[in-house]
Amino acid sequence: MAGQPEGMPVWVDAMFTDLGGAKGFYGEVLGWTFDEEVAEYGDRTRAYAGGRAVAAVVPPLPSRDEEAPWSTWCLYFASSDVEATARRVRENGGRVVTGPAVVGEPGPALLARDPDGVAFGVWQPEDHRGFEARSVPGAYRWAEVVTRDVAKADAFFPAVFPFAVRRPADGRADLAVFRLGDEPVLGRRRMGEGFPPDMPPFMSVYFAVDGVDAAVGRATTHGAKVVSGPADGPSGRSATLLDPWDAAFSLIDAARTEDEPPGTAAGP
C-alpha cells in the first residue's frame, strides 16, 4: 500500500455486531474465506478471495457517532497525512467520527462522514498492503457515493482529496466521476425514486462476481434485500442490496466490465 497516491481507494471493511453471521453471509455470496480474528487490531478479520486479502469485517468501535448504524461498508482512501485530511474534512462541512488514531499494524486512520452523512475512511499507509486483489470475483471493483445532495458531494470530496470532477457530456447532474489525473477512482450517483425514502445516503461498494443474478439469488436466500437491479448498464450488469444487517453493497459481473468500471462513461 506504500506509495499509493493521495485519495486512491485502498481498502474496504464493515462493522458488524454479529461477526460470525457476517462471515457466513459473505462467504456464501462472495466465496470469501477468513483468517483468525486479531484482538490486537480490534478483532479485525480479513476476508480473502482466491487466497488474497480483499476486505475485512470488524466489530463496532467506540465513536462519537452514536446515532448511526454501524453495519455500513466503508471505503478507505490513502492519505500521506491523516491529521491534515481530518482538518480538511471538518473545514468542508464533514464530520470526523473516529480518530485520527493508530490502528495497530495498518497505520493511522480515521472514519468520517461527508456533509450528507456518507461514511468513508482515511488510511495513512504503513505496513498494511491494502487490497491484494481488485476486480477479480469476490474482490473490490468500484465504489459510488449515493446521495440526494449531489452538489454537496461534488464540492466536498474534491476539497478533501485531489479529485477532479467529471460529469456526463449531456449536462446531467445525476452522475459524476472523481478522478486522480486521468484515472477514475470514485463515482457519484443521485439517489432516485427507486431507493426507499428513509434510506440514508451511503457509499456503494461494488464487489465483482461471475454472474450477478446467481449472486443475488445466493444473497436473498441468506437474508439480503434487493434495493435495485439486477440491471444491465453501460459498464455491465449490477445490483444493489442490503445485507441482513442493513449494510448496503453492490454486485457487478466482472466478466462484463473489462473495459471500464461503473460510472466512467460520465463526461466526454
QUILINRA-V653027 format. One record per helix or strand of 3 or more residues. SS is the DSSP state (helix for helix, strand for strand). FROM is the first residue (numbers start at 1). TO is the last residue. If there is no record, write none. Layout:
BEGIN
ss-><SS & SS>
from-><FROM & FROM>
to-><TO & TO>
END
This chain:
BEGIN
ss-><strand & helix & helix & strand & strand & strand & helix & strand & helix & strand & strand & strand & helix & strand & strand & strand & strand & helix & strand & strand & strand & helix>
from-><9 & 19 & 39 & 44 & 52 & 73 & 82 & 95 & 104 & 108 & 119 & 140 & 150 & 164 & 175 & 183 & 202 & 212 & 225 & 236 & 248 & 254>
to-><15 & 30 & 41 & 49 & 58 & 78 & 91 & 102 & 106 & 113 & 123 & 147 & 160 & 167 & 180 & 190 & 209 & 221 & 233 & 242 & 253 & 256>
END
